[in-house]
Amino acid sequence: MKKLGFLLTLFAFALVFHANAQDQASGPVITFKETSIDFGDIVQGAKVEHTFVLTNSGTAPLVISNVAATCGCTVPSWPKEPVAPGKSAEIKVSFNSTGKMGKQNSVVRIYSNASEPIEKVSLISNVLPKTN
């Protein structure tokens, strides 16, 4: 009788573990074509922008709740509607180098309902002084 109880308990744990593994494998998943772009040297005051392409490689609609930059010099725009499984969307990011000097790494955080709830993309540049 003890063996039967043990086997039933073991079977129940296996069932719960399998169900949890299935839940983690489903849902929205963000896959980026690239997560950073390096513009190299730019002159102070220049504005650069890049469009990051993402795909929902998961099994449920992806909802991006917010996209936030590390400073006011970087401005993101993103889709407000859900991204269906297998579909792509764009996050456009612009960087204004006015008042900046040297190596810059503008990080943008993407908050969503994806399996990884916070993703990051970045614009990299080296801001050189203006020459008159």
N, C-alpha and C positions, 0 to 999 in steps of 0.2 A: 504494500500500500504506500509506503514511504517513497519507493521508486517511482510509482505512478504520479504522486504529487510533485516530486522533483522534476520528472519529465514534462508535466503540464506547465510548471513554472518556467522551465527552460524554453519551452515552446512559446509561451506568452512573451517572454523577453525577446526572443528572436523575431516574433511578429512585430512588436513595438519598434525594435531597432530597424527592421526593414521598412516600416512605414515612415520613420523619421528620415531615413536615407532617401526615400522617394520624395519627401517634401523638400529636402535640401536640393535635390537635383532639378526640381521644377521651379517655375517662377521666372521672372525676368532676369536677364544677364546682359550686361553692357560689354560689348567688344568694340574697341577702337581700332581704326585703321592705323593711327599713330597717336602717341600721347604727348609728344613734344615736337616743337619746330624751332630750329635755330636760324635766326635771321642774320647772324654774323654781325659785322660792324654796321651800325646805322648812325646818322648824324643827329645830335641832340635837337629835339623838336619834331623829328620824323614820327609819323604814325604808321604802324604796321598792323596787319590783321591776317588771321588764318581761320579757316573753317575746318573744324574737327568733325570727321564723319564717324558716327557710331552706329552699330547694328544691335538690335535686340536679338541675341542668339538664344534666348530662353523660351519658355513655354507659356508665358502670360504677358499681358500688356505692361510695358515699361512706363512709369510715370516719373518724370523729373520734377521734383518739388521745388528745387532752388539750385541756382548756380551762383557761386560767390567768388569774387577775386580777392587777392591779398592786399590790393591797394586801389585807390580811385583812378589810377592811371590805366587800369585794365578794365575793359567793359565787355561782358559776355551777353549774348542773346541765345535763347534756346527754345525748343518747341514746347508749347504749353499743353498740347494735346498728347494723349498716350501714343506710344510707339508700339505697334503690333509685333508679335513674334515674327522674326525673319525680315522685318522691315528696317530701314535705315532712317536716320535723322541727322541734322547738322547743329553743331554748337559753334557760333561765330564769336571770335574773340579779337578785340582790337587793343593795341597798346600804344599809348601816347608817351613819347620819351621826353617831353618838355620837363625840364628841371631834374632830369636823371643824368647820371654819369657812370661810366664803367659797366661792368658785367651786371646784367639784369636777368632775373628768372621770375617771371610773373606766373604764379601758380593760380589755377582756377579749380575750385572744388565743385563737383557735381553730386548733388544729393538726390537720391531716388529710392524707389522700392525694390531695386535690384538685389541680387544675392549678396553683392558687395555694395553696401548702401552709400559709400562715399568713394568716388573715383577722382583722380586728378589729371589735369592736362596742363601744359605750360608753354609759354612763349619765352624764348631765350634770345638775348641780344647783347651786344657790347656797344654802349652809347659813347660816341666820340664827340668832342667839343666841335661847335660850329667854327668854320673858318671863314673869315670875311674877306 
